Amino acid sequence: MFLGAHMSIAGGLHRAIERIKKVKGTALQIFTKNQRQWHTPRISEKDIEKFLCKRDNWGPYPVFSHTSYLLNLASPDPRLWEKSVEELSQELERAASLGLKGVVTHPGSHRGKGIKEGIKRIAYAIDRAIEETSFSGDILLETTSGQGHSIGGRFEELAEVITLSNHPQRLKVCVDTAHIFAAGYPIKEDYFKVMEEIGVILGRDKIALFHLNDNYYPLGSRRDRHAHIGEGEIGIESFGELMRDKDLTHVPKIIETPKGKGMCFDMMNLDILRALCDEGI
């Protein structure tokens, strides 16, 4: 099982590997740059070498990056859309240089200009980025809470992006438990029904990553605020069903739960998830 956390790169990209090893993680997600700035400093050869060396010593585990929160691949504003495509392309190139398995991105917001047009812009943006870069891994569309004009709150919306893409085999999905719960999918009441729905609409083979987060807000609220596993509105049982789902054992799982001093909270949440793998818990 590949189970880990999103880790900071403060002090250098390689430090994220050191941090995930400390919590005995076997999967990792990082930002390759400051996620709240457009400025993209070049990763030096020395930094790449340090990262790859640390990763090789850690083990053959999957590493994903997450794109900047500033991107809006569905934007109707031509300047912001072009800037977002450029940023995505740069992220894919950074991922290629670091040998990452996949890049996770939020689909974006249509800003009131219509979901159909927004979906078209997302598919075109991703195609542009794929065709302009050397990255050969997966691009993962993250499920969203469906708040405002954001796209990705329904599985059908992500399926349409994939269908419209010229490179559907390169597009996968990152299922965030807090987001789909906030969007109205009742994983607390009927986990298996939701998983069946994903299978019908997207295909289970399209699930390339889980973000395991509880949510402070209730089902269908369209609001997400990540909570520790079992301490939010989702509760512990659904996470147990997911961790014991043999059809999803091979899918990497990353926590994005609240951080504390040191890595005590990461260790707590990962220990809970590991314990849930045992039958009857």
BARO-128704 format. One line per field, with one value per residue (C-alpha): residue number from 0; y, x, z. Coordinates in nm, 4 decimals, padded with zeros to 6 digits. Example, Ala and Ser with C-alpha at 12.3 -4.5 7.8 and 13.67 -1.06 7.14 Angstrom:
<romars>
n <- c(0 1)
north <- c(-00.4500 -00.1060)
east <- c(01.2300 01.3670)
up <- c(00.7800 00.7140)
</romars>
This chain:
<romars>
n <- c(0 1 2 3 4 5 6 7 8 9 10 11 12 13 14 15 16 17 18 19 20 21 22 23 24 25 26 27 28 29 30 31 32 33 34 35 36 37 38 39 40 41 42 43 44 45 46 47 48 49 50 51 52 53 54 55 56 57 58 59 60 61 62 63 64 65 66 67 68 69 70 71 72 73 74 75 76 77 78 79 80 81 82 83 84 85 86 87 88 89 90 91 92 93 94 95 96 97 98 99 100 101 102 103 104 105 106 107 108 109 110 111 112 113 114 115 116 117 118 119 120 121 122 123 124 125 126 127 128 129 130 131 132 133 134 135 136 137 138 139 140 141 142 143 144 145 146 147 148 149 150 151 152 153 154 155 156 157 158 159 160 161 162 163 164 165 166 167 168 169 170 171 172 173 174 175 176 177 178 179 180 181 182 183 184 185 186 187 188 189 190 191 192 193 194 195 196 197 198 199 200 201 202 203 204 205 206 207 208 209 210 211 212 213 214 215 216 217 218 219 220 221 222 223 224 225 226 227 228 229 230 231 232 233 234 235 236 237 238 239 240 241 242 243 244 245 246 247 248 249 250 251 252 253 254 255 256 257 258 259 260 261 262 263 264 265 266 267 268 269 270 271 272 273 274 275 276 277 278 279 280)
north <- c(00.0000 00.3499 00.5801 00.9178 01.2907 01.6270 01.7572 02.0965 02.1644 02.4316 02.4104 02.2381 01.9865 01.6985 01.7912 01.6667 01.3183 01.3432 01.4465 01.1659 00.9103 01.0330 00.9447 00.6136 00.7234 00.5346 00.8069 01.1792 01.4972 01.8281 02.1752 02.2207 02.5982 02.8572 02.7704 03.1242 03.3024 03.3112 03.3510 03.0215 02.9923 02.7367 02.4168 02.3852 02.0656 02.0395 02.0533 01.7938 01.5653 01.5998 01.5210 01.2174 01.0827 01.1150 00.9577 00.6603 00.6033 00.6282 00.3628 00.3006 00.5042 00.7387 01.1149 01.3658 01.7425 01.9803 02.2840 02.6386 02.7537 03.0528 02.8489 02.8697 02.6458 02.7232 03.1012 03.3038 03.5775 03.5158 03.6613 03.4551 03.1436 03.1825 03.2476 02.9348 02.7211 02.8514 02.7775 02.4253 02.3648 02.4796 02.2525 01.9559 02.0324 02.0498 01.7199 01.5658 01.6792 01.5286 01.2033 01.2464 01.0031 01.2640 01.6255 01.7116 02.0194 02.1828 02.2015 02.5697 02.8085 02.9201 03.2502 03.2467 03.2070 02.8553 02.5137 02.3695 02.6401 02.6084 02.2346 02.2972 02.5477 02.3001 02.0217 02.2546 02.3952 02.0502 01.9399 02.2464 02.1755 01.8075 01.8869 02.1615 01.9587 01.6425 01.5144 01.1577 01.1019 01.1500 01.4746 01.4295 01.6311 01.6819 01.6548 01.9761 02.0727 02.2388 02.5760 02.8790 02.8362 02.5713 02.2720 01.9208 01.8955 01.6252 01.3216 01.3826 01.7126 01.5466 01.2680 01.5295 01.6976 01.3615 01.2833 01.6199 01.5889 01.4757 01.2797 01.1016 00.8264 01.0857 01.2259 01.0623 01.1668 01.2540 01.1856 01.4107 01.2655 01.6022 01.7573 01.4882 01.4814 01.8589 01.8252 01.5920 01.2406 01.0401 00.8439 00.8367 00.6761 00.4579 00.4425 00.1554 00.3301 00.6323 00.4108 00.2334 00.5705 00.6650 00.3341 00.3872 00.7511 00.7614 00.4034 00.2915 00.2663 00.6464 00.6887 00.7536 00.9111 00.9716 01.2740 01.1413 01.4263 01.4529 01.7653 02.0118 02.0979 01.8692 01.6659 01.8787 02.2044 02.2828 02.4015 02.2180 02.2612 01.9675 01.7922 01.5087 01.1581 01.0683 01.4126 01.5722 01.5155 01.2141 01.0070 00.7085 00.4275 00.5474 00.5725 00.2144 00.0972 00.2803 00.1488 -00.2080 -00.1793 -00.4415 -00.2910 00.0277 -00.1145 -00.0213 00.3439 00.5859 00.7720 01.1099 01.3005 01.6794 01.7049 01.9994 02.0284 02.0821 02.1391 01.8861 01.6032 01.4685 01.5180 01.3508 01.0536 01.0408 01.0440 00.7914 00.5588 00.5757 00.4888 00.2004 00.0626 00.0822 -00.1669 -00.4405 -00.6130 -00.5096 -00.1684)
east <- c(00.0000 00.1208 00.0212 00.1736 00.1255 00.1755 00.5065 00.6736 00.9791 01.1081 01.4861 01.4967 01.2991 01.4956 01.3732 01.0253 01.1737 01.3369 01.0041 00.8002 01.0573 01.0168 00.6477 00.7150 00.5206 00.5291 00.3757 00.4412 00.2896 00.4738 00.4549 00.7616 00.7509 00.5640 00.2049 00.0780 00.3192 00.3373 00.7131 00.8782 01.2452 01.4404 01.5288 01.9064 02.0811 02.2212 01.8722 01.7441 02.0366 01.9771 01.6084 01.6661 01.9343 01.7108 01.4188 01.6273 01.7391 01.3793 01.2397 01.0396 00.7445 00.5175 00.5714 00.3160 00.3229 00.0301 -00.0034 -00.0252 -00.3576 -00.3373 -00.4097 -00.7507 -00.7584 -01.1285 -01.0875 -01.2809 -01.0165 -00.7725 -00.4733 -00.5303 -00.6007 -00.2736 -00.0851 -00.2405 -00.1439 00.2122 00.2267 00.0906 00.3488 00.6278 00.4974 00.4987 00.8590 00.9587 00.7811 00.9690 01.3049 01.2207 01.0840 00.7401 00.4569 00.1863 00.0778 -00.2455 -00.4401 -00.7701 -00.9855 -01.0719 -01.3683 -01.5776 -01.6492 -02.0156 -01.9565 -02.0986 -01.9771 -01.9690 -01.7348 -01.5254 -01.4836 -01.3731 -01.1118 -00.9759 -00.9381 -00.7686 -00.5363 -00.4218 -00.3713 -00.1551 00.0572 00.0998 00.2041 00.4479 00.6380 00.8407 00.6497 00.5270 00.3389 -00.0255 -00.2193 -00.4674 -00.7897 -00.8835 -01.2452 -01.3805 -01.6504 -01.8533 -01.8390 -01.9323 -01.8431 -01.5770 -01.5734 -01.5210 -01.7925 -01.9632 -01.7862 -01.9573 -01.7717 -01.4314 -01.5407 -01.6302 -01.2898 -01.1233 -01.3518 -01.2819 -00.9037 -00.6862 -00.4858 -00.7483 -00.5049 -00.2890 -00.5727 -00.6599 -00.8513 -00.7519 -01.0449 -01.0450 -01.2746 -01.3466 -01.4310 -01.6676 -01.8443 -01.8895 -02.0137 -02.2920 -02.1579 -02.2704 -01.9541 -02.0479 -02.3880 -02.3025 -01.9333 -01.9774 -02.2569 -02.0302 -01.7432 -01.9810 -02.0858 -01.7222 -01.6745 -01.9738 -01.9017 -01.5212 -01.4015 -01.2107 -00.8973 -00.9060 -00.8536 -00.4804 -00.4693 -00.6777 -00.6552 -00.7730 -00.9198 -01.2129 -01.4291 -01.5474 -01.8575 -02.1588 -02.2614 -02.3553 -02.2416 -02.0145 -01.7620 -01.4442 -01.2126 -00.9868 -01.0099 -00.8140 -00.9247 -01.2390 -01.2730 -01.4960 -01.8402 -01.7329 -01.6328 -01.4052 -01.6126 -01.5904 -01.2134 -01.2044 -01.4118 -01.1806 -00.8620 -00.9939 -01.1280 -00.9178 -00.9988 -00.8194 -00.5245 -00.2846 -00.4023 -00.1707 -00.3325 -00.2147 -00.3317 -00.3656 -00.4881 -00.3993 -00.0330 00.0973 00.4384 00.6806 00.4971 00.2926 -00.0424 00.0780 00.1991 -00.1344 -00.3460 -00.1289 -00.1307 -00.5109 -00.5351 -00.2903 -00.4914 -00.8093 -00.6603 -00.7246 -01.0583 -01.3226 -01.1795)
up <- c(00.0000 -00.0889 00.1959 00.2757 00.3079 00.1455 00.2755 00.2773 00.0607 00.3002 00.3002 -00.0386 -00.2417 -00.0896 00.2575 00.1633 00.1229 00.4648 00.6178 00.4612 00.5783 00.9362 00.9338 00.7550 00.4494 00.1203 -00.0993 -00.1224 -00.2616 -00.2864 -00.4304 -00.6491 -00.5863 -00.3800 -00.4683 -00.4133 -00.6473 -01.0260 -01.0176 -01.1055 -01.0157 -01.2125 -01.0282 -01.0309 -01.1377 -00.7857 -00.6330 -00.8794 -00.7981 -00.4221 -00.4626 -00.6832 -00.4514 -00.1456 -00.3309 -00.4452 -00.0869 00.0343 -00.1984 -00.5177 -00.3977 -00.5969 -00.5778 -00.7057 -00.7309 -00.6981 -00.9206 -00.7912 -00.6482 -00.8832 -01.1952 -01.3560 -01.6608 -01.7106 -01.6995 -01.9590 -01.9240 -02.2153 -02.0293 -01.7134 -01.9191 -02.1143 -01.7916 -01.6393 -01.9384 -01.9175 -01.5443 -01.5985 -01.8710 -01.6407 -01.3652 -01.6037 -01.6988 -01.3319 -01.2726 -01.5648 -01.4275 -01.0861 -01.2269 -01.0670 -01.1252 -01.1738 -01.1399 -00.9574 -01.0623 -00.9734 -01.2876 -01.2434 -01.2380 -01.5347 -01.3525 -01.4461 -01.8200 -01.8388 -01.7338 -02.0862 -02.2125 -01.8975 -01.9521 -02.3115 -02.1953 -01.9378 -02.1947 -02.4441 -02.1777 -02.0681 -02.4283 -02.4920 -02.1845 -02.2710 -02.6275 -02.5234 -02.2619 -02.2176 -01.9133 -01.9665 -01.6384 -01.5525 -01.5193 -01.2351 -01.2243 -00.8602 -00.7512 -00.5987 -00.3501 -00.6268 -00.4573 -00.6677 -01.0338 -00.9780 -01.2100 -01.0781 -00.8151 -01.0245 -01.1636 -01.4982 -01.5355 -01.5020 -01.7387 -02.0007 -01.9709 -02.0295 -02.3243 -02.4910 -02.4507 -02.7388 -02.4815 -02.2683 -02.1731 -01.9947 -01.7829 -01.4520 -01.1402 -00.7841 -00.5511 -00.2456 00.0219 00.1849 -00.1518 -00.2775 00.0615 00.0489 -00.3096 -00.1949 -00.2446 00.0632 00.1375 00.5064 00.4456 00.1456 00.0552 -00.1903 -00.3810 -00.4357 -00.5503 -00.7869 -00.9283 -00.9883 -01.1667 -01.3940 -01.4796 -01.4855 -01.4557 -01.1473 -01.3585 -01.3834 -01.0078 -00.9783 -00.6312 -00.3192 -00.0947 00.2401 00.4436 00.6795 00.6479 00.9118 00.7058 00.6460 00.3443 00.0437 00.2047 -00.0921 00.1639 00.2519 00.5433 00.6051 00.9409 01.1002 01.0035 01.1995 01.3591 01.0975 00.9493 00.7425 01.0444 01.0782 00.9231 00.5631 00.5819 00.7102 00.4144 00.1742 00.3349 00.3199 -00.0371 -00.2148 -00.5553 -00.4485 -00.2565 -00.5371 -00.5560 -00.3659 -00.0769 00.0536 00.3613 00.3528 00.7108 00.9391 01.0334 01.3838 01.5359 01.4029 01.2302 01.5201 01.3450 01.0248 01.2266 01.4138 01.0969 00.9140 01.2155 01.2247 00.8551 00.8895 01.1815 00.9725 00.7282 00.9866 00.9500 01.2005 01.2894)
</romars>
